[in-house]
């Protein structure tokens, strides 16, 4: 049985669940890249919205210029010199 309190985790718990360092998670909180709430002296992170924000931030941006495949072969045997 899950209660609503389990939807919020501490910074170290969020770091452990996401395999990130606690220092990196604190940086994400400080830069407002993931949501967090201060309750008294404790900082808590809403698990669902924070994971969504983290995934959105980590998606690669669209390239302005498409990457083209190199011409010739990897060994340089394209044209005779």
C-alpha positions in Angstrom: 0.0 0.0 0.0 1.5 3.3 -1.1 0.6 6.5 0.8 1.0 10.0 -0.5 4.1 10.7 1.6 6.1 8.1 -0.5 5.7 10.4 -3.5 8.1 12.8 -1.9 11.7 11.9 -1.2 14.8 13.5 0.3 17.7 14.7 -1.8 19.9 11.7 -0.8 17.0 9.3 -1.5 16.3 10.8 -4.9 20.0 10.5 -5.7 20.0 6.9 -4.8 16.9 6.1 -6.8 18.3 7.8 -9.9 21.9 6.7 -9.6 23.1 10.3 -9.5 25.4 11.8 -6.9 23.8 13.8 -4.1 26.0 16.7 -5.1 24.6 16.6 -8.6 21.0 16.5 -7.3 21.6 19.4 -5.0 22.9 21.3 -8.1 19.8 20.5 -10.0 17.7 21.7 -7.1 19.7 24.9 -6.8 19.4 25.6 -10.5 15.7 24.9 -10.4 16.0 22.1 -13.0 14.0 19.8 -10.7 11.2 20.9 -8.4 11.6 20.7 -4.6 9.9 22.0 -1.5 11.4 23.3 1.7 9.5 22.1 4.8 11.1 23.4 7.9 14.8 22.7 7.4 14.1 19.7 5.2 14.2 19.8 1.4 11.9 17.2 -0.3 11.5 16.4 -3.9 8.2 15.3 -5.5 9.3 12.1 -7.2 7.0 12.1 -10.4 7.4 15.7 -11.4 11.2 15.7 -10.6 11.7 12.6 -12.8 9.8 14.2 -15.6 11.8 17.4 -15.3 15.0 15.4 -15.2 14.1 13.5 -18.4 13.1 16.6 -20.2 16.4 18.3 -19.3 18.5 15.3 -20.4 16.9 14.9 -23.9 19.3 16.0 -26.6 18.3 19.2 -28.3 17.4 19.1 -32.0 20.4 19.6 -34.2 20.4 22.8 -36.3 22.4 21.0 -39.0 21.9 17.3 -39.7 24.9 15.1 -39.3 25.9 13.5 -42.6 27.5 10.1 -42.9 31.2 10.3 -44.1 31.9 9.5 -47.7 34.3 6.8 -48.7 35.4 4.0 -46.5 36.9 4.0 -43.1 40.3 3.0 -44.4 40.5 6.0 -46.8 40.2 3.8 -49.9 37.7 6.1 -51.7 39.5 7.7 -54.6 42.9 6.9 -56.0 45.6 9.5 -55.3 
